[in-house]
């Protein structure tokens, strides 16, 4: 539940505390009218202590002002006029207040949101329905930020210890040099007369003994310091690895999964700003610890002391290198995926990004990224580290791109804007598999050097599966392959394994997500709609949703085997419905005017108890992408398709049919459809055409009597007979339909 919705339910002192958060610095009206937008922004992604983050804060300020202005523009009516003025004033006020210090706006809003969450949390006891309803995302972010703070403290602690160790070692070396000087003096006594030697030797021997005893003690102390420092580094690296696992194996993998579901019409995967900020903090902390370990190694080489420290430092070096290698290779990601249905000879785009590029100075020597298309088998071999160099399954034009560093956003990315698949090489297909079931992937690869070529990384990343087509007629079946893969792929799978059968409710979720996205509607598939689809998919007559809960649907049932008595598959029929609704029926679907998912018998049963002239709109069972009108007394018109609606809209066709009076169950048709009727002037022109058509229809009646007339109206006539009109033909079927309508 949105925080603002809960905050408005606060009472007593909690309500007063919430209200006190607002004022001239941030009006409560702004919080109210932009609540969804405000709670959707990644305020935690901005580090308030880092002046370089100011550009991000400025972008948020500008966006906030734009949203306020947009909200103001949409206000209408008398009350809307006053609100329009007020919101416009707030937009100017916020710009004036925070334009020079946008980080203060972020600080203000973060404080407001945190306080509201706390007040809501305290107001909801654990037994209430709202109890424990804490913003889980904020809680998770808080845990991650706390871990970073702990890492910062640990790293600072080891830095202090390292400086102390260095200071002590430098003093040890000075004393060691002193012991060598004393030893040299003792050696030189041999050249002196015995009397002089006896006079000076006891003092030097005493001094040497004192220094050597100190050196022995200090050597043990230095060794303890070194071991203690190594143990602290082990603790830091363990926490670093844990934090990196949370960010890369949880958060980044979840982002990639959201990105895949977005390909099916799911909600947007969200920006990468907060992930990049976390990865950059990881990179900074890892690099600081790596430099500390290298300095500790240098100190050991300067002053070798026998003991286990050498092996410990080797292990630490190996661990930190492994951690940074994982970070760099895992944060080379595809920000914008190439199209998953890819047509040859057609331009397409993609964007790859390195989330740590700005912090490790990779951009100082901009790397080049290469894109290659490879097959499913080649992708499997690649992940097994088998040699696949120079292997590809086609040729991509414009497949090289240099990564660019964008100073304002701090991102390092490569934008492939004009790629084109010139040719594709297909593998041998298995069994009934068609070309539209064969999966490929775009491999992006590059090489990064880090720390002045100290470390060099070969990086690779694979796109989501793509299906290659050569003709638009293959798009429907290719989309089915992509939909199934996006919906049911498991994280970390072997490319590109998906289950052959899934539970019907799982498929329903995928179909509903796709339908809402394609039609761009908030009205998805209802339970009744899904029951209808289940009846069609399983050739069942049951209308009980529970009967389908445990049923499974195979890929073959989905888009390989035709429906009983039809020459098309379940998916082809469903996709045709989506296309028709998206292109021609969207407003009527949103209005609830189209029942759609009703079979012929159901339509008859529903209409039988209604007055004559009652009608409903249902999708055709017999034709892909068709909708038919059923009315009482019950008759079903031949389905209308996209071709028909490109000539005349559904609402106008319903207006034309005078015997249609009420949309089921009892809504007058003009009340539902009149706002979509063609304006009268345009309609007059259409009526003129119809009058001409009626005249032509009279001629059609004479065709049976006069073959020469039939010749004139059905094919090119002899020149003398219809001079000047030999290239004009009449679609007799359409004329007959228009005549019947009018």
MOZI-V647440 format. One line per field, one symbol per residue. phi: phi as a letter, one per 40 degrees, with the letter a starting at -180 (. if undefined). psi: psi as a letter, one per 40 degrees, with the letter a starting at -180 (. if undefined). burial: b if it has 9 or more other C-alpha atoms within 8 Angstrom, else e. A space follows every 10 residues. Layout:
phi = ???
psi = ???
burial = ???
//
This chain:
phi = .dcccccccc bgcccccccc cbiccacccc cccbdccccc cccccbcccb dccccccccc cccccccccc cccccbgccc cccdcccccc cccccccbcc acccccdccc cccccccccc ccccccccdc cgcccccccc cccccccccc cccccccccc cccccccccc cccccccccc cccccccccc cccdcccccc cdcccccccc cccccccccc ccccdccccc cccccccccd cccccccccb cccccccccc ccccgccdcg cbdccccccc cdcccccccc cccccccccc ccbcbdiccc ccccccdccc cccccccccc ccbccbccdc bbccgbcaba bbabcbcccc fcccbdcbbb bbcbcdcccc ccccgccbdg cabibbcfbb accbcbdcbg bbabbcbbca ccabbccccb fccbccbcbb accbbabbbb gggcbbbcba abcddbbcbb accccdcccc ccdccccbcc dgccdbcbcc abcddccddc cccccccccf bccccccccc cdcccccbfb bcbcdccbdb cbbcccccab cccdgbbacd cccccccccc cccbbdcccc cgcbcgcbcc cccccccdcb cdgcbabbcc ccbcgbbbbb abccabcddc bdcccccacc cccccccccc bbcdcacdcc ccbccbccdd cccccccdcc cccccccccc cccccbdccd cccbaccddc cbdgbccbbb cccccccccc cc
psi = hidddddeei ibddddddde eiaddhiddd ddefddddee igdeehhdeh deeddddddd dddddddddd dddehiiddd dddddddddd dddddddede gddddddddd dddddddddd dddhieeide hegihddddd dddddddddd dddddddddd dddddddddd dddddddddd dddddddedd eiiddddddd dddddddddd dddddddddd dddddddddd dddddddddd ddddddddec dddddddddd dddeeiiiei iedddddddd dddddddddd dddddddddd ddghhhaedd dddddddddd dddddddddd egihdhiihe hhhifhhiii hiiheeddde fdedghiihh hihiiddddd ddeefihehe hieahhifeh hhhihhddef ihihhhdfih hdiihiihih behideehhi ihhhiahhhh ffedhhhhii iiiiiihhie ideedddddd dddddddeii heihhghiid iiiddddddd ddddddddef iehahidddd dddddddefi ehehddeede iihiddddfd hiiheifiid dddddddddd dddeeddddd eedhdcghid ddddddddei iiehiihiih dehhfihihh ihihihihii adddeedhid ddddddgdeh dhhhdfhhdd ddedeeihid dddddddddd dddddddddd dedddgdddd ddeeihiidd dgheeeehih gddddddddd d.
burial = eebbebbeeb eeebbbebee ebeeebbbeb beebbeeeee eeeebbebee eebbbbbbee bbeebebbbe bbeebeeeeb bebbbebbeb bbebbebbbe ebbebbbbbb ebeebbbebb beebbeeeee beeeeeeebe beebeebbee bbebbeebbe bbeebbebbe ebeebbebbe ebbebbeebe eeeeeebeee beebbebbee bbeebeebbe ebbebbbebb ebbbebbebb bebbbbbbbb bbbebbbbbb bbbbbbeebe eeebbbbbbb bbbbbbbbbb ebbbebbebb eeeeeeeebb ebbeebbebb bebbbebbbe bbbbeebbeb bbbbeeebbb bbbbbbbbbb bbbeebbbbb bbbbbbebbb bbeeeeeeee ebbbbbebbb bbbbbeeeee bbbbbbeebb bbbbeeeebe eeeeebbbbb bbbbbbbbbb eeeeebbbbb bebbbbbbbe eeebbbbbbb bbbbbbbebe eeeeebebee ebbbeebbeb ebbbbbbbbe beebbeeebb bbbbbbbeee eeeeeeebbe eebbbebbbe bbbeeeebbb bbbebbbbbb bbebbbebbb eebbbebbbe eebbeebbeb eebbbbbbbb eeebbbbbbb bbebeeeebb bbebbeeebb bbbbbebeeb bbbbeebbbe ebbbeebeee eebeeeeeeb eebbebbebb ebbeeeeebb bbeeebbeee ebeeebeeee eeeebbebbe ee
//
